[in-house]
Amino acid sequence: MFVPKLDNRSDLESSRNSGLWQCSICAHGNDERHISCELCGVLRDLSLYFNNALEVEDRAKRRNKHYSVSVLARSLFSPSSTMSKDVIFSDGFKASRNATGNTHATLDVLHKTYMACKGRRINIVPFKFDTPSPDDMVTTGLKSSRNFRNDVCIAGKKAVDSDNCVIEKGTTTDPSSLVKLDEIGEGSSSSSFVVDCHNETLVLDHELQHLSLERKPKKSKAKIQKPVSFSLYKPESWMLQHEDEDTPRQLNLAIVGHVDSGKSTLCGRLLHALGRISKKQMHKYDKEAKEKGKGSFAYAWAMDESADERERGITMTVGVAYFNTKNYHVVLLDSPGHKDFVPNMISGTTQSDAAVLVIDASIGSFEAGMGVNGIGQTKEHSQLIRSFGVDNLIVAVNKMDLVEYSKERFNFIKSQLGIFLRSCGYKESAITWVPLSAMANENLMTAASDTRLSSWYDGNCLLKAIDTLPPPHCDVLKPLRLPICDVFSSQMLGQVAICGKVETGAIRSGSKVLIMPSGELATVKIIERDSSRCKLARAGDNIAIGLQGIDPSHVMSGGVVCHPDYPVPVASSLELKILVLDITVPILVGLQFELHIHHAKVSASMVKILSLLEHKSGKASKKIPRFLTARQTAVIEVSLKQKNQIVLLPITRLLFL
């Protein structure tokens, strides 16, 4: 507060002697008993009421030292930029007066002086400048979002040393400078924030971006370990099949071939002859097929159950059926033959142990399948099933009745197709040739009854050829590996159910499994084999599993169910050895394609051609080509668009289209 200068002391003394004194501001005559003007309130003489000039000077110095005084308050008590000089009043009191003639004073002293003279007394506590003011709190809070909380120590989490707070000598520490918070959380001790009063300001960083109205539950994601060597794995006793168990060995049999070669009709006729389709059901199929003008498709409708398949007359998805032979429990996988549904055909082939390649013996149909006027599905399917590890093949030459069971036609097909199959890597001893007619039921269940066929063919019928296939290798001594073919929900299995073939190991109800690549743990609730509930399943079994304790979003087709202690590796880039099929356009670096691995389908691109392999020796050639053409074998580097989405099995066969 500023008090105007009393310019003329002689006038003041004369006014005192006369009993009145004149105000220097409003020129009002006041009684000498009054210390301040009755109109404007200006003090008559400040020197009469200041008792100690040193006290005022020291107090101003202390105020300037406090860091937490607001900008507005510091401006009031900061030294004036203009030169000041000392003024001696009549009572000998020494005060500071600047060049403008105004005398500096504190608000509390002036208030006491003025109110005492008026006869009124109000106790007003002077403002304490050693605590943060409201505007300082706001300013500090804005700054704290850009600073680290170096000066805040949480007592409940970290021990606070009493020497951490340094107080400057000559200053007083107010209890309000230590900000204490009440208990945070239930049952926890109270936490206090200790603020360094000398160097740092109070930090009010609440980390708003991390605040939440509800507590987030902890995820049950398992800590995925690095793949452990299989040599350390020891199977449990229940995983091994004992001799007293009367369980037939399972054989997964894929039915492949060119479109309209009679694959579905062959499957339906075989199932009906084995009693898997009742006469009543077969009569229903025959009636419905004739009503739509497709009487010859009656047996095919036993496998093609969807409306689209029956309307178009082609197989679009993999049909599954079961029957028993003397040695095997056969799982029949009827694969589509149309080129538009090759990915669906691949999903069925990856589960198979052996395959039946169905050939249409009629004139022109066999040639179309071999790709005389293009790429036929007979060649393509033969290469695909071989690339996925199918070694044993039955070639069923169908529709022999249309060529009068001609031996010459059969030998022509055998010679032409045999050359191609051997070039794909099939051994002659692993190929079985069976002439038959599915519509006429010739050479399916029993030996041929038609003399035109029995006169020159004395080999096995189709059913006996299937029963004499070598048993598939089922490795139960390795950790669990079950590629997920499909994810669904059912009333029997629950909200999260999967199906697929157990490649290695064994699984039983109540066991813990690891779902890759999500890395989530789940519990096996129910196991079904052939639509009937069972307690366990071993390598080679096609099963459906009901899972619990896992979110459906973490289970996807193409994933792998594995042992929790032996997770399968996950890859983002691959180094592949490939065989280029019959293509018309060369393969260049940067090619975008779809990669198939067991049941997974991901987008990928070819990054680099590493080497070209020679056909005879298999050694890498010195020259690295710029592109790949038909019938070449090479090693390439592939990058996946989605990282860590491909799960690799111990023996993995890949295919890209």
Disulfide bonds with the S-S distance in Angstrom:
none
